[in-house]
Every structure is written in structure tokens, then in C-alpha cells.
Amino acid sequence: MPIFDEEKIESAVLRSVDEFRLLFPERKITTKAVQEWCNIIENSGRVYKILKKNYKTLGKNRWIYFE
């Protein structure tokens, strides 16, 4: 039985985005950048859905980023 509760994936991604923004304020928040930063979530579609749900989408097609 684990001592700590597992962190939900959505909250982990959102926490990681906050860290990413703090450390790299000049970089755009993209699905690929967040996926690489999290380094454990292999499904980019899942990361995209979380970002789309919680942030404003800018750009089109391959150049989508979030604010």
C-alpha cells in the first residue's frame, strides 16, 4: 500500500506547465514542449486535451500553442 496518493495526470500536467512557464517565460506552451518537459506521458493526445481544456488556444494546425 503506497504511503502517498498518486497525483492525477491532469494536475501533474498543469503543475508542470506552471514550472515550464516560470523557467522558460519566452517559450510558447505547446503540446510537444509540455510532453517533453513532463517526460513520462507518452500520449500527446492526452496532453493536448488537458491543455485545450485549461488554456486558451492560439495559432492553427501544426503551430498551435496555449496561453
Long-range contacts (C-beta under 8 A, 24 or more apart in sequence): 9-41, 9-46, 9-50, 10-50, 12-38, 13-38, 13-41, 13-47, 13-50, 13-51, 14-50, 14-54, 17-51, 17-55, 28-65, 28-66, 29-55, 29-65, 29-66, 29-67, 30-64, 30-65, 30-66, 31-64
